[in-house]
Amino acid sequence: MDNFVVSARKYRPQNFNTVVGQSHITTTLKNAILNNHLAHAFLFCGPRGVGKTTCARILAKTINCTNITKEGEACNQCDSCTSFEKGASLNIHELDAASNNSVDDIRTLVDQVRFAPQAGKYKVYIVDEVHMLSASAFNAFLKTLEEPPPHAIFILATTEKHKILPTILSRCQIFDFKRITSNDTVEHLEEIIGKEHIKAERNALQLIAQKSEGCMRDALSILDKIVSFSNGALTYKNTLEHLNILDEEYFFKLLEHLSKQDLTSAMLLYDEINQKGFEGDMVMSGLASFIRNLLVCKDPASAVLLESIEGWRDQYVSTAKQISTPYLISALNILNEAEIQFKMARNKRLHVEMAIIKLNFLAQAIELSLDEHQIVKKKLVDAQYPIRLKKIVPLSNISVNAEAKLVIETPATIKNVEPTKPTLAEKPSSLNSQAAATVQTASTPIPSENNDGPKKNLLAVLQQKYGKDYDIEEVKESIPLSLDLLQKCWDEYAVYLESIAKHASAGTFKVAQLKMEDELHFTVTVGALTAQKFVEQERMNVLEKVWSEFQNRAIMFDIIVEAGEKEDVPLHMRLNSKQKYDRIAEQYPLVAALKKRCNLEVYF
């Protein structure tokens, strides 16, 4: 049986024209070869699997070719090209810097550079994963890389350009490889399955390209696996099953349930997804990508950013027209926060279900935040607003009688009275007299029976308007704070504490000493810190009682701890666990003997 060769090696490009998705680099290299403008050191950097090492090998083969074509390609027929294809070329040396990263390895490489090539023009040294070299190895390589012999060319390849020393970067001609687009990947896969006589749906190839994320090597590896899995027939369904990808049909269904606020159907659909083996983070990540695709489809100009297969494109566009942009942006925010906190959640399923519940009621929350179909913006604190004026009852319509201090006359002629605007020329006394009058607005006129009816005081007017919906209570005058009344109130609260079985707090209240500081402030003196804590726990309840007793909520008090003798703390409360054991072992030697004979360990 013939040895199987994976597609990534079998279909590795052999010339610049067959390199996929890197035309900006291959064109530059071909022109440099044709114009004989080759640099002595190249640095190929970019993501994995995009053709860095492949381009380095093609460049090494082409510059040693004896019959270069007019397009700058190798002929693949001369002795140099054939020896390279067989892996027997003495002019091309590959070094894996991941396993040869010491100073001695670089010194060996430098010693080999001095010798001229036996055949061909150049000796090419390809150093792969060059970022793995140690700092000492980089420094040993600097001089040779800056001034190599004329026959030596270095090609360095790396996926992590930021790890290379700036002194190395300045000595190289840098080429940045980019990720391969999905269209280029699909076209290359179609070319390969045509050569291998494999049947495959285009949707399946697009799914593979999307999963590979711009890496051609990953795409070819996935293709090999699915061909073996499906026995040579790639379909969209078996590709989904093999790659363990959640079908976008589920997301369309889930969005439909959420837009209708059908929480039951949404939870049942998530349960179905969960039973198929998809983890919660995968569901949230897929749903976030789905919402993102809907957002870019809102505008035809940004629809080119859609990351999905062609079969779903029309449905994305039609669905995006039905969902509002505020909903999509808020949903992305919720999913982003849920993904960040997913790792810290203990109940993973509940965490995902909470995110679904938030999305279910998101449309209702957005509606509540809208004012006349416009999003309510935050108020500007520093902005200046015009003064709003209210209608004020003229002083001629206000009189005083024996029943009440203030009476408002309500003739029909004052219904259309224009508001009086105070000017800067008015005296403060006139402004104060107007401010003292009761304000009547145009939207709430004060009712009256007729022009000649009896006068009503303000309390009667309010009772007639609101009835018993509101309790109108007259404001009582505050009672001056006195020590006798305060002590009586304090003792009553101590009795209350006794009734609810708070004996320790009640005893503290009974022995506490009260002292008046001023008309709104008094102090409570206690004998210990524990007593202070008891009083502090009851502070708000005591203040409520004092405020109610004196009709004044401005009264406050402070707690003072009286300096006295130290409390006699028992010995067993002062010792820690180890000190207690040592004291017991000292008093009872048999305890120490038992510990030693049984080889026991005491954990303190």
Residue pairs with C-beta under 8 A, 6 or more apart in sequence:
6 220
6 221
6 224
7 192
7 220
7 221
7 223
7 224
8 216
8 217
8 220
8 221
11 192
11 195
11 220
12 54
13 19
13 20
13 51
13 54
13 58
14 58
14 76
14 85
15 58
15 62
15 73
15 74
15 76
16 26
16 29
16 30
16 55
16 58
16 62
16 72
16 73
17 26
17 71
17 73
19 25
19 26
19 51
19 54
19 55
19 58
20 51
20 180
20 184
20 185
20 188
20 216
21 50
21 51
21 178
21 179
21 180
21 181
21 184
21 185
21 216
22 50
22 51
22 55
22 177
22 178
22 180
24 178
25 44
25 55
25 175
25 177
26 55
28 175
29 55
29 59
29 62
29 72
30 71
30 72
30 73
31 37
31 72
32 38
32 39
33 59
33 62
33 63
33 68
33 72
34 68
34 72
38 63
38 153
39 153
39 172
39 173
40 148
40 152
40 153
40 154
41 145
41 148
41 153
41 154
41 155
41 156
41 171
41 172
41 173
42 56
42 59
42 153
42 154
42 155
42 156
42 172
42 173
42 174
42 175
43 130
43 156
43 157
43 158
43 161
43 164
43 168
43 169
43 172
43 173
43 174
43 175
44 52
44 53
44 55
44 56
44 155
44 156
44 157
44 158
44 175
44 177
45 52
45 157
45 158
45 159
45 161
45 174
45 175
45 176
45 177
46 52
46 159
46 176
46 177
46 178
46 179
47 159
47 177
47 179
47 214
47 215
48 159
48 215
48 217
48 218
49 212
49 215
49 216
49 217
49 218
50 177
50 178
50 179
50 180
50 214
50 215
50 216
51 177
51 216
52 157
52 158
52 159
52 177
53 126
53 128
53 157
55 175
55 177
56 126
56 155
56 157
57 84
57 92
57 126
58 74
59 124
59 155
60 84
60 91
60 92
60 124
60 126
60 153
60 155
61 74
61 80
61 81
61 84
61 89
61 92
62 68
62 72
62 73
62 74
63 121
63 122
63 124
63 153
64 80
64 84
64 89
64 91
64 92
64 120
64 121
64 122
64 124
65 74
65 75
65 78
65 80
65 81
66 75
66 78
66 79
66 80
66 120
67 75
67 77
67 78
68 74
68 75
69 75
74 81
75 81
76 82
76 85
79 119
80 89
80 91
80 119
80 120
83 89
83 90
84 92
90 117
90 118
90 119
91 117
91 118
91 119
91 120
91 122
91 123
91 124
92 123
92 124
92 126
93 109
93 112
93 123
93 124
93 125
93 126
94 126
94 128
95 105
95 109
95 125
95 126
95 127
95 128
96 128
96 129
97 127
97 128
97 129
97 130
97 131
97 132
97 133
98 128
98 129
98 132
101 132
101 133
101 134
101 137
102 134
102 136
102 137
103 134
103 136
103 137
103 140
105 137
106 133
106 137
106 140
106 141
107 140
109 125
109 141
110 140
110 141
110 144
113 123
113 125
113 144
113 148
113 149
113 152
114 149
115 123
116 123
116 149
116 151
117 123
117 151
121 151
122 151
122 152
122 153
123 151
123 152
123 153
124 153
124 154
124 155
125 152
125 153
125 154
125 155
126 155
126 157
127 154
127 155
127 156
127 157
128 157
129 157
129 158
129 159
130 156
130 157
130 158
130 164
130 168
131 158
131 159
131 160
131 161
131 163
131 164
133 141
135 165
138 164
138 165
138 167
138 168
141 168
142 167
142 168
142 171
145 154
145 168
145 171
145 172
146 171
148 154
154 172
156 168
156 172
158 164
161 169
161 174
161 176
178 214
179 213
179 214
179 215
180 214
180 215
180 216
181 214
182 206
182 209
182 210
182 307
185 208
185 209
185 212
185 214
185 216
185 219
186 202
186 205
186 206
186 209
188 216
188 219
189 200
189 205
189 208
189 209
189 219
189 220
189 223
190 200
190 202
190 205
192 220
192 223
193 199
193 200
193 205
193 223
193 234
196 227
198 227
198 232
198 233
198 234
199 232
199 233
199 234
200 233
200 234
200 235
201 234
201 235
201 236
202 310
203 236
203 309
203 310
203 311
204 226
204 234
204 235
204 236
204 238
204 239
205 234
206 309
206 310
207 236
207 239
207 240
207 243
207 245
207 309
208 219
208 222
208 223
208 226
208 239
208 243
209 219
210 307
210 308
210 309
211 218
211 219
211 222
211 243
211 245
212 218
212 219
212 222
222 243
223 234
225 242
226 234
226 238
226 239
226 242
226 243
227 234
229 238
229 242
230 238
230 239
230 242
236 311
239 245
240 247
244 277
244 278
246 273
246 278
246 282
246 283
246 286
248 290
248 308
248 312
250 269
250 273
251 286
251 287
251 290
252 315
252 319
253 269
254 266
254 269
254 270
254 287
254 356
255 290
255 294
255 319
255 323
257 263
257 265
257 266
257 269
257 360
258 266
258 356
258 359
258 360
258 362
259 322
259 323
259 363
261 360
261 361
261 363
261 364
262 360
263 356
263 357
263 360
266 356
266 360
267 353
267 356
270 283
270 352
270 353
270 356
273 283
274 280
274 283
274 349
279 348
280 342
280 348
280 349
280 351
280 352
281 339
281 342
281 348
283 352
284 335
284 338
284 339
284 342
284 352
284 355
285 339
287 335
288 332
288 335
288 336
288 339
289 307
291 328
291 331
291 332
291 335
292 332
293 306
293 307
293 308
293 316
294 316
294 319
294 320
294 323
294 328
295 320
295 325
295 328
295 329
295 332
296 302
296 303
296 305
296 306
297 303
297 306
297 316
297 317
297 319
297 320
298 320
298 321
298 325
298 328
303 317
306 313
306 316
308 316
324 366
326 366
326 375
327 362
327 363
327 366
330 362
330 365
330 366
331 359
331 362
334 355
334 358
334 359
334 362
335 355
335 359
338 351
338 352
338 354
338 355
341 351
342 348
342 351
342 352
345 351
369 375
369 376
370 376
389 419
389 421
390 419
390 439
390 441
391 417
391 418
391 419
391 439
391 440
391 441
391 442
392 419
392 420
392 434
392 437
392 439
392 440
393 408
393 414
393 417
393 437
393 438
393 439
393 440
394 414
394 417
394 420
395 433
395 434
395 437
397 408
397 409
397 410
397 411
397 414
398 406
398 407
398 408
398 409
398 437
398 438
399 407
399 409
399 455
400 406
400 407
401 407
401 455
401 457
403 457
404 457
404 458
404 459
406 438
406 457
406 458
407 455
407 456
407 457
407 458
408 438
408 440
408 446
408 456
408 458
408 461
409 455
410 445
410 446
410 447
410 448
411 448
411 451
412 448
412 451
415 445
420 434
422 430
422 431
422 434
438 458
440 446
446 461
447 461
447 464
447 465
448 456
456 464
459 472
462 470
462 472
463 472
466 472
476 551
477 551
478 550
478 551
478 552
479 485
479 549
479 550
479 551
479 552
480 519
480 550
481 516
481 519
481 520
481 522
481 550
481 552
481 555
482 516
483 514
483 515
483 516
483 522
485 549
485 550
486 514
486 516
486 522
486 546
487 514
489 545
489 546
489 549
490 509
490 512
490 514
490 542
491 509
491 510
492 545
493 509
493 538
493 541
493 542
493 545
494 506
494 509
494 510
495 506
497 503
497 505
497 506
497 509
497 538
498 506
504 534
505 534
505 535
505 537
505 538
508 526
508 531
508 534
508 535
509 534
509 535
509 538
511 526
511 527
511 531
512 524
512 525
512 526
512 531
512 535
513 524
513 525
514 522
514 523
514 524
514 525
515 522
515 523
515 525
516 522
517 523
520 552
520 554
520 555
520 556
521 555
521 556
521 557
521 558
522 555
522 557
523 557
523 558
523 559
523 560
524 535
524 557
524 558
524 559
524 560
525 560
525 561
525 562
526 532
526 535
526 559
526 560
526 561
526 562
527 561
527 562
527 564
528 561
528 564
528 567
529 561
531 561
532 559
532 561
535 542
535 559
536 559
542 557
543 555
543 556
543 557
546 555
547 553
547 555
572 580
575 583
576 604
577 604
578 604
581 602
581 604
584 591
585 591
585 592
585 595
594 600
595 602
